């Protein structure tokens, strides 16, 4: 289950991965894969984390339900 946390006007979705190698710094790590930015009037802009480490906004002015459906269904948001 992805983790959600809030930072100012942003809501981030994170995936948790296991790193079982005994040489690992930590047995687990988290990666942000989706970001909802509050745009006002109950609407959000939706971005995904690119392989470059930069956020890329691909949807604007979505409701919370539309954001959650898009994250669930759109391949860019698969952690």
C-alpha positions as CSV (number, residue, x, y, z in Angstrom):
1,X,0.0,0.0,0.0
2,X,1.6,3.4,-1.0
3,X,2.2,5.9,1.7
4,X,0.8,9.4,1.5
5,X,2.3,12.5,3.2
6,X,1.7,16.2,3.0
7,X,4.3,19.0,2.6
8,X,2.9,22.5,2.2
9,X,0.6,22.5,-0.9
10,X,1.9,19.0,-2.0
11,X,0.7,15.5,-1.3
12,X,3.2,12.8,-2.1
13,X,2.6,9.1,-2.8
14,X,5.5,6.8,-1.8
15,X,6.3,3.2,-2.4
16,X,8.3,1.2,0.1
17,X,10.9,-1.3,-1.2
18,X,12.9,-4.0,0.6
19,X,16.7,-4.2,0.2
20,X,17.5,-7.6,1.8
21,X,21.3,-7.6,0.9
22,X,23.3,-7.8,4.1
23,X,25.5,-5.0,2.8
24,X,22.5,-2.6,2.4
25,X,22.6,0.6,4.4
26,X,19.0,0.0,5.4
27,X,16.6,-3.0,5.0
28,X,14.0,-0.7,3.4
29,X,13.8,2.5,1.4
30,X,10.9,4.7,0.1
31,X,10.6,6.4,-3.3
32,X,8.1,9.2,-4.2
33,X,6.2,8.3,-7.4
34,X,3.3,10.7,-7.6
35,X,2.6,14.3,-6.4
36,X,-0.7,16.2,-6.0
37,X,-0.3,19.9,-5.9
38,X,-3.2,21.9,-4.5
39,X,-4.3,24.4,-7.3
40,X,-7.2,26.0,-5.4
41,X,-11.0,25.5,-5.4
42,X,-10.6,21.8,-4.5
43,X,-8.6,21.0,-7.6
44,X,-5.1,19.5,-7.9
45,X,-2.3,19.3,-10.5
46,X,-0.8,15.8,-10.8
47,X,2.8,15.0,-11.5
48,X,5.0,11.9,-11.6
49,X,8.6,11.4,-10.8
50,X,10.7,10.9,-13.9
51,X,13.8,8.8,-14.1
52,X,15.8,12.0,-14.0
53,X,14.7,12.7,-10.5
54,X,12.5,15.7,-11.6
55,X,8.7,16.0,-11.2
56,X,6.8,16.2,-14.5
57,X,3.3,17.6,-14.4
58,X,0.9,15.9,-16.8
59,X,-2.6,16.7,-15.5
60,X,-4.1,19.9,-14.2
61,X,-7.2,20.9,-12.3
62,X,-8.4,17.4,-11.2
63,X,-10.6,16.6,-8.3
64,X,-9.2,14.3,-5.5
65,X,-11.2,11.4,-6.9
66,X,-9.9,12.1,-10.4
67,X,-6.3,12.2,-9.1
68,X,-6.7,8.9,-7.3
69,X,-8.3,7.2,-10.4
70,X,-5.5,8.5,-12.6
71,X,-2.8,7.3,-10.2
72,X,-4.4,3.9,-10.1
73,X,-5.0,3.6,-13.9
74,X,-2.2,5.6,-15.7
75,X,1.0,3.7,-16.3
76,X,3.3,6.7,-15.4
77,X,2.2,6.4,-11.8
78,X,3.2,2.7,-11.3
79,X,5.8,2.7,-8.5
